Amino acid sequence: MSPFARPELFWSTEQVAGKLNDPKLRIVDCRFSFDAEARTEYLKAHLPGAVHIDWSRDIAAPPPASGHPLYMLQEPADFAATMARFGIGDDTFVIGYDSEGGHHAARLWLALRRYGHDAMAVMEGGIQKWVREGRPVETGEVTVKPASFTPRPRPGVIATAAEVLETVRTGDPWLLDVRRDSEYTGVEARAKHGGHIPGAVNILWKDALRADWMLKDPDELEQMYIDAGFGPETATITYCQAGVRAAFTHLVLTALGHDDVRTYDGSWEEWGNRDDVPIVVGRS
């Protein structure tokens, strides 16, 4: 089995346990649910010293007057203020975890990457693996000292609707839709319109994971993406409903060594609520 090209992007529970007392480490509980208040679960039990960040509230920009798109990444100054509030500064290494394979934590990874902060990894296996191994947990709120975070917006991390529209016209980069098949075909419409962006290939984000929420072997992952046309040299834009599952696939591809990957920040929340962009219903 070949290792990941960027193994530092995923940490084992053992690695995290060995760094719990590192003053330059900030552990972030990124658990989230649309159906319940994940913060409640955080307060019941979380990794020692972990703060809780809800991607839909804490790092998302306010929606425009029209109501859509929801959940776009915060602007630089707002994001910097959020990171400062959670004790994440310029010299902080961040470890994110959740309970669903790391895809909620990946949204924070994408935001940090967008603003020039590469010092973050996702704990593989999530809190379930941590608890299963009998490692320590805490209850209640964690209070941290504010930090100083300098946003350095970086190109080549996110894509705009205009850039995606140009991709539809030219066929380059390739579009990777990581939603459920029902969302891709339009059977399940989570916006004004259902369907997918013309030319997009569908690979479910969760297909990168085993049943226990651990990543599949790098060779198996690489072959899965190559079989769908996404080799290491393929310029790729990932998207989903709100840029969260897409951020996870972006993270996995980056760990595999794919260098030209962006995530469409607005994703279907933006595209599917517009009347002036092309949409395909069914399969391409």
TORKOL-4160 file (C-alpha; in steps of 0.2 Angstrom, whole numbers, padded with zeros to 4 digits, m for minus):
284
<pt num="1" X="0000" Y="0000" Z="0000"/>
<pt num="2" X="0007" Y="0017" Z="m0005"/>
<pt num="3" X="0006" Y="0031" Z="0008"/>
<pt num="4" X="m0004" Y="0047" Z="0006"/>
<pt num="5" X="0007" Y="0060" Z="m0003"/>
<pt num="6" X="0002" Y="0072" Z="0011"/>
<pt num="7" X="0000" Y="0061" Z="0026"/>
<pt num="8" X="0001" Y="0076" Z="0038"/>
<pt num="9" X="m0017" Y="0081" Z="0033"/>
<pt num="10" X="m0025" Y="0066" Z="0043"/>
<pt num="11" X="m0019" Y="0063" Z="0060"/>
<pt num="12" X="m0022" Y="0047" Z="0070"/>
<pt num="13" X="m0030" Y="0047" Z="0087"/>
<pt num="14" X="m0013" Y="0041" Z="0094"/>
<pt num="15" X="m0005" Y="0057" Z="0086"/>
<pt num="16" X="m0018" Y="0068" Z="0094"/>
<pt num="17" X="m0016" Y="0060" Z="0111"/>
<pt num="18" X="0002" Y="0063" Z="0111"/>
<pt num="19" X="0000" Y="0082" Z="0108"/>
<pt num="20" X="m0014" Y="0086" Z="0120"/>
<pt num="21" X="m0003" Y="0097" Z="0131"/>
<pt num="22" X="0005" Y="0107" Z="0116"/>
<pt num="23" X="0001" Y="0125" Z="0119"/>
<pt num="24" X="0002" Y="0129" Z="0101"/>
<pt num="25" X="m0012" Y="0116" Z="0097"/>
<pt num="26" X="m0030" Y="0120" Z="0096"/>
<pt num="27" X="m0042" Y="0105" Z="0095"/>
<pt num="28" X="m0059" Y="0109" Z="0087"/>
<pt num="29" X="m0074" Y="0099" Z="0089"/>
<pt num="30" X="m0083" Y="0101" Z="0072"/>
<pt num="31" X="m0098" Y="0090" Z="0075"/>
<pt num="32" X="m0114" Y="0096" Z="0066"/>
<pt num="33" X="m0132" Y="0090" Z="0062"/>
<pt num="34" X="m0146" Y="0098" Z="0053"/>
<pt num="35" X="m0158" Y="0088" Z="0063"/>
<pt num="36" X="m0151" Y="0092" Z="0081"/>
<pt num="37" X="m0140" Y="0104" Z="0091"/>
<pt num="38" X="m0123" Y="0096" Z="0089"/>
<pt num="39" X="m0117" Y="0108" Z="0103"/>
<pt num="40" X="m0127" Y="0098" Z="0115"/>
<pt num="41" X="m0116" Y="0083" Z="0111"/>
<pt num="42" X="m0101" Y="0093" Z="0113"/>
<pt num="43" X="m0105" Y="0099" Z="0130"/>
<pt num="44" X="m0108" Y="0081" Z="0136"/>
<pt num="45" X="m0091" Y="0075" Z="0130"/>
<pt num="46" X="m0077" Y="0081" Z="0119"/>
<pt num="47" X="m0058" Y="0080" Z="0118"/>
<pt num="48" X="m0049" Y="0089" Z="0132"/>
<pt num="49" X="m0047" Y="0107" Z="0128"/>
<pt num="50" X="m0058" Y="0106" Z="0112"/>
<pt num="51" X="m0068" Y="0121" Z="0107"/>
<pt num="52" X="m0084" Y="0119" Z="0096"/>
<pt num="53" X="m0086" Y="0127" Z="0079"/>
<pt num="54" X="m0102" Y="0125" Z="0070"/>
<pt num="55" X="m0098" Y="0128" Z="0052"/>
<pt num="56" X="m0116" Y="0134" Z="0048"/>
<pt num="57" X="m0115" Y="0148" Z="0061"/>
<pt num="58" X="m0097" Y="0152" Z="0065"/>
<pt num="59" X="m0088" Y="0152" Z="0049"/>
<pt num="60" X="m0102" Y="0156" Z="0037"/>
<pt num="61" X="m0106" Y="0173" Z="0030"/>
<pt num="62" X="m0124" Y="0180" Z="0032"/>
<pt num="63" X="m0135" Y="0176" Z="0017"/>
<pt num="64" X="m0139" Y="0190" Z="0005"/>
<pt num="65" X="m0155" Y="0200" Z="0004"/>
<pt num="66" X="m0162" Y="0187" Z="m0008"/>
<pt num="67" X="m0160" Y="0173" Z="0004"/>
<pt num="68" X="m0147" Y="0163" Z="m0006"/>
<pt num="69" X="m0134" Y="0157" Z="m0006"/>
<pt num="70" X="m0133" Y="0151" Z="0012"/>
<pt num="71" X="m0117" Y="0146" Z="0020"/>
<pt num="72" X="m0104" Y="0155" Z="0009"/>
<pt num="73" X="m0087" Y="0157" Z="0018"/>
<pt num="74" X="m0085" Y="0172" Z="0029"/>
<pt num="75" X="m0076" Y="0187" Z="0022"/>
<pt num="76" X="m0058" Y="0189" Z="0028"/>
<pt num="77" X="m0060" Y="0201" Z="0042"/>
<pt num="78" X="m0075" Y="0192" Z="0049"/>
<pt num="79" X="m0066" Y="0175" Z="0048"/>
<pt num="80" X="m0051" Y="0182" Z="0056"/>
<pt num="81" X="m0062" Y="0188" Z="0071"/>
<pt num="82" X="m0070" Y="0171" Z="0072"/>
<pt num="83" X="m0053" Y="0162" Z="0073"/>
<pt num="84" X="m0046" Y="0175" Z="0086"/>
<pt num="85" X="m0062" Y="0171" Z="0096"/>
<pt num="86" X="m0058" Y="0153" Z="0096"/>
<pt num="87" X="m0040" Y="0155" Z="0100"/>
<pt num="88" X="m0033" Y="0151" Z="0083"/>
<pt num="89" X="m0019" Y="0162" Z="0079"/>
<pt num="90" X="m0006" Y="0163" Z="0065"/>
<pt num="91" X="0006" Y="0151" Z="0074"/>
<pt num="92" X="m0008" Y="0139" Z="0080"/>
<pt num="93" X="m0009" Y="0121" Z="0073"/>
<pt num="94" X="m0027" Y="0115" Z="0072"/>
<pt num="95" X="m0034" Y="0098" Z="0074"/>
<pt num="96" X="m0052" Y="0096" Z="0069"/>
<pt num="97" X="m0063" Y="0081" Z="0072"/>
<pt num="98" X="m0082" Y="0076" Z="0070"/>
<pt num="99" X="m0092" Y="0061" Z="0070"/>
<pt num="100" X="m0095" Y="0058" Z="0052"/>
<pt num="101" X="m0078" Y="0054" Z="0044"/>
<pt num="102" X="m0071" Y="0072" Z="0045"/>
<pt num="103" X="m0082" Y="0080" Z="0032"/>
<pt num="104" X="m0088" Y="0094" Z="0044"/>
<pt num="105" X="m0070" Y="0097" Z="0050"/>
<pt num="106" X="m0065" Y="0098" Z="0032"/>
<pt num="107" X="m0076" Y="0114" Z="0030"/>
<pt num="108" X="m0065" Y="0122" Z="0043"/>
<pt num="109" X="m0049" Y="0115" Z="0034"/>
<pt num="110" X="m0055" Y="0123" Z="0018"/>
<pt num="111" X="m0058" Y="0140" Z="0026"/>
<pt num="112" X="m0041" Y="0140" Z="0034"/>
<pt num="113" X="m0033" Y="0135" Z="0018"/>
<pt num="114" X="m0043" Y="0149" Z="0009"/>
<pt num="115" X="m0036" Y="0162" Z="0021"/>
<pt num="116" X="m0018" Y="0156" Z="0020"/>
<pt num="117" X="m0017" Y="0145" Z="0035"/>
<pt num="118" X="m0011" Y="0127" Z="0031"/>
<pt num="119" X="m0008" Y="0121" Z="0049"/>
<pt num="120" X="m0023" Y="0110" Z="0051"/>
<pt num="121" X="m0026" Y="0091" Z="0051"/>
<pt num="122" X="m0042" Y="0081" Z="0053"/>
<pt num="123" X="m0042" Y="0067" Z="0066"/>
<pt num="124" X="m0046" Y="0051" Z="0057"/>
<pt num="125" X="m0060" Y="0040" Z="0064"/>
<pt num="126" X="m0068" Y="0055" Z="0074"/>
<pt num="127" X="m0074" Y="0055" Z="0092"/>
<pt num="128" X="m0081" Y="0038" Z="0091"/>
<pt num="129" X="m0064" Y="0030" Z="0088"/>
<pt num="130" X="m0057" Y="0041" Z="0102"/>
<pt num="131" X="m0070" Y="0035" Z="0114"/>
<pt num="132" X="m0069" Y="0017" Z="0109"/>
<pt num="133" X="m0050" Y="0017" Z="0113"/>
<pt num="134" X="m0054" Y="0023" Z="0130"/>
<pt num="135" X="m0045" Y="0040" Z="0128"/>
<pt num="136" X="m0050" Y="0055" Z="0140"/>
<pt num="137" X="m0064" Y="0067" Z="0137"/>
<pt num="138" X="m0071" Y="0082" Z="0145"/>
<pt num="139" X="m0088" Y="0090" Z="0148"/>
<pt num="140" X="m0094" Y="0108" Z="0147"/>
<pt num="141" X="m0088" Y="0123" Z="0139"/>
<pt num="142" X="m0069" Y="0127" Z="0135"/>
<pt num="143" X="m0064" Y="0145" Z="0138"/>
<pt num="144" X="m0048" Y="0150" Z="0128"/>
<pt num="145" X="m0038" Y="0166" Z="0126"/>
<pt num="146" X="m0041" Y="0176" Z="0110"/>
<pt num="147" X="m0028" Y="0175" Z="0098"/>
<pt num="148" X="m0022" Y="0185" Z="0083"/>
<pt num="149" X="m0026" Y="0178" Z="0066"/>
<pt num="150" X="m0020" Y="0186" Z="0050"/>
<pt num="151" X="m0031" Y="0182" Z="0034"/>
<pt num="152" X="m0021" Y="0180" Z="0018"/>
<pt num="153" X="m0033" Y="0176" Z="0005"/>
<pt num="154" X="m0026" Y="0163" Z="m0007"/>
<pt num="155" X="m0031" Y="0160" Z="m0025"/>
<pt num="156" X="m0034" Y="0143" Z="m0031"/>
<pt num="157" X="m0044" Y="0136" Z="m0016"/>
<pt num="158" X="m0062" Y="0141" Z="m0020"/>
<pt num="159" X="m0071" Y="0143" Z="m0036"/>
<pt num="160" X="m0085" Y="0156" Z="m0040"/>
<pt num="161" X="m0101" Y="0154" Z="m0050"/>
<pt num="162" X="m0093" Y="0163" Z="m0064"/>
<pt num="163" X="m0078" Y="0152" Z="m0065"/>
<pt num="164" X="m0089" Y="0137" Z="m0064"/>
<pt num="165" X="m0100" Y="0144" Z="m0079"/>
<pt num="166" X="m0084" Y="0146" Z="m0089"/>
<pt num="167" X="m0079" Y="0128" Z="m0084"/>
<pt num="168" X="m0096" Y="0122" Z="m0092"/>
<pt num="169" X="m0092" Y="0131" Z="m0108"/>
<pt num="170" X="m0074" Y="0125" Z="m0109"/>
<pt num="171" X="m0074" Y="0108" Z="m0101"/>
<pt num="172" X="m0059" Y="0112" Z="m0090"/>
<pt num="173" X="m0057" Y="0110" Z="m0075"/>
<pt num="174" X="m0067" Y="0095" Z="m0073"/>
<pt num="175" X="m0082" Y="0096" Z="m0061"/>
<pt num="176" X="m0084" Y="0083" Z="m0047"/>
<pt num="177" X="m0102" Y="0082" Z="m0039"/>
<pt num="178" X="m0100" Y="0073" Z="m0023"/>
<pt num="179" X="m0119" Y="0073" Z="m0018"/>
<pt num="180" X="m0130" Y="0058" Z="m0017"/>
<pt num="181" X="m0136" Y="0051" Z="m0033"/>
<pt num="182" X="m0154" Y="0057" Z="m0030"/>
<pt num="183" X="m0147" Y="0075" Z="m0028"/>
<pt num="184" X="m0137" Y="0073" Z="m0044"/>
<pt num="185" X="m0151" Y="0067" Z="m0054"/>
<pt num="186" X="m0164" Y="0079" Z="m0047"/>
<pt num="187" X="m0175" Y="0067" Z="m0039"/>
<pt num="188" X="m0171" Y="0075" Z="m0023"/>
<pt num="189" X="m0171" Y="0094" Z="m0025"/>
<pt num="190" X="m0164" Y="0104" Z="m0011"/>
<pt num="191" X="m0165" Y="0121" Z="m0020"/>
<pt num="192" X="m0177" Y="0129" Z="m0032"/>
<pt num="193" X="m0171" Y="0118" Z="m0045"/>
<pt num="194" X="m0164" Y="0100" Z="m0044"/>
<pt num="195" X="m0151" Y="0092" Z="m0055"/>
<pt num="196" X="m0133" Y="0095" Z="m0058"/>
<pt num="197" X="m0121" Y="0106" Z="m0067"/>
<pt num="198" X="m0118" Y="0101" Z="m0085"/>
<pt num="199" X="m0103" Y="0090" Z="m0087"/>
<pt num="200" X="m0101" Y="0085" Z="m0069"/>
<pt num="201" X="m0096" Y="0068" Z="m0064"/>
<pt num="202" X="m0104" Y="0060" Z="m0048"/>
<pt num="203" X="m0094" Y="0052" Z="m0035"/>
<pt num="204" X="m0102" Y="0051" Z="m0018"/>
<pt num="205" X="m0091" Y="0059" Z="m0005"/>
<pt num="206" X="m0093" Y="0045" Z="0007"/>
<pt num="207" X="m0086" Y="0032" Z="m0005"/>
<pt num="208" X="m0069" Y="0038" Z="0001"/>
<pt num="209" X="m0073" Y="0030" Z="0018"/>
<pt num="210" X="m0075" Y="0013" Z="0025"/>
<pt num="211" X="m0090" Y="0008" Z="0036"/>
<pt num="212" X="m0081" Y="0013" Z="0052"/>
<pt num="213" X="m0078" Y="0031" Z="0045"/>
<pt num="214" X="m0060" Y="0028" Z="0042"/>
<pt num="215" X="m0052" Y="0032" Z="0026"/>
<pt num="216" X="m0050" Y="0018" Z="0013"/>
<pt num="217" X="m0032" Y="0014" Z="0008"/>
<pt num="218" X="m0023" Y="0028" Z="m0003"/>
<pt num="219" X="m0021" Y="0016" Z="m0018"/>
<pt num="220" X="m0039" Y="0011" Z="m0018"/>
<pt num="221" X="m0044" Y="0030" Z="m0016"/>
<pt num="222" X="m0033" Y="0035" Z="m0031"/>
<pt num="223" X="m0039" Y="0021" Z="m0042"/>
<pt num="224" X="m0057" Y="0026" Z="m0038"/>
<pt num="225" X="m0054" Y="0044" Z="m0044"/>
<pt num="226" X="m0044" Y="0039" Z="m0059"/>
<pt num="227" X="m0057" Y="0027" Z="m0065"/>
<pt num="228" X="m0069" Y="0042" Z="m0065"/>
<pt num="229" X="m0057" Y="0053" Z="m0074"/>
<pt num="230" X="m0049" Y="0062" Z="m0060"/>
<pt num="231" X="m0030" Y="0058" Z="m0060"/>
<pt num="232" X="m0017" Y="0067" Z="m0050"/>
<pt num="233" X="m0015" Y="0080" Z="m0064"/>
<pt num="234" X="m0033" Y="0083" Z="m0067"/>
<pt num="235" X="m0039" Y="0101" Z="m0063"/>
<pt num="236" X="m0054" Y="0098" Z="m0053"/>
<pt num="237" X="m0068" Y="0108" Z="m0045"/>
<pt num="238" X="m0078" Y="0099" Z="m0032"/>
<pt num="239" X="m0096" Y="0104" Z="m0026"/>
<pt num="240" X="m0110" Y="0098" Z="m0016"/>
<pt num="241" X="m0125" Y="0107" Z="m0008"/>
<pt num="242" X="m0116" Y="0119" Z="0003"/>
<pt num="243" X="m0098" Y="0116" Z="0000"/>
<pt num="244" X="m0095" Y="0104" Z="0015"/>
<pt num="245" X="m0095" Y="0087" Z="0008"/>
<pt num="246" X="m0085" Y="0095" Z="m0007"/>
<pt num="247" X="m0072" Y="0102" Z="0005"/>
<pt num="248" X="m0070" Y="0084" Z="0012"/>
<pt num="249" X="m0067" Y="0077" Z="m0006"/>
<pt num="250" X="m0055" Y="0092" Z="m0009"/>
<pt num="251" X="m0046" Y="0087" Z="0007"/>
<pt num="252" X="m0044" Y="0069" Z="0002"/>
<pt num="253" X="m0038" Y="0073" Z="m0016"/>
<pt num="254" X="m0025" Y="0085" Z="m0008"/>
<pt num="255" X="m0019" Y="0071" Z="0003"/>
<pt num="256" X="m0017" Y="0060" Z="m0012"/>
<pt num="257" X="m0006" Y="0073" Z="m0020"/>
<pt num="258" X="m0019" Y="0081" Z="m0032"/>
<pt num="259" X="m0013" Y="0099" Z="m0033"/>
<pt num="260" X="m0025" Y="0108" Z="m0044"/>
<pt num="261" X="m0041" Y="0106" Z="m0034"/>
<pt num="262" X="m0054" Y="0120" Z="m0029"/>
<pt num="263" X="m0071" Y="0119" Z="m0021"/>
<pt num="264" X="m0086" Y="0129" Z="m0028"/>
<pt num="265" X="m0090" Y="0138" Z="m0012"/>
<pt num="266" X="m0108" Y="0142" Z="m0017"/>
<pt num="267" X="m0111" Y="0124" Z="m0023"/>
<pt num="268" X="m0129" Y="0119" Z="m0027"/>
<pt num="269" X="m0136" Y="0131" Z="m0014"/>
<pt num="270" X="m0131" Y="0145" Z="m0026"/>
<pt num="271" X="m0132" Y="0136" Z="m0043"/>
<pt num="272" X="m0149" Y="0127" Z="m0039"/>
<pt num="273" X="m0157" Y="0143" Z="m0034"/>
<pt num="274" X="m0153" Y="0153" Z="m0049"/>
<pt num="275" X="m0163" Y="0154" Z="m0065"/>
<pt num="276" X="m0149" Y="0160" Z="m0077"/>
<pt num="277" X="m0137" Y="0145" Z="m0077"/>
<pt num="278" X="m0138" Y="0128" Z="m0086"/>
<pt num="279" X="m0144" Y="0113" Z="m0076"/>
<pt num="280" X="m0146" Y="0095" Z="m0081"/>
<pt num="281" X="m0159" Y="0084" Z="m0074"/>
<pt num="282" X="m0156" Y="0065" Z="m0074"/>
<pt num="283" X="m0139" Y="0058" Z="m0079"/>
<pt num="284" X="m0127" Y="0066" Z="m0091"/>
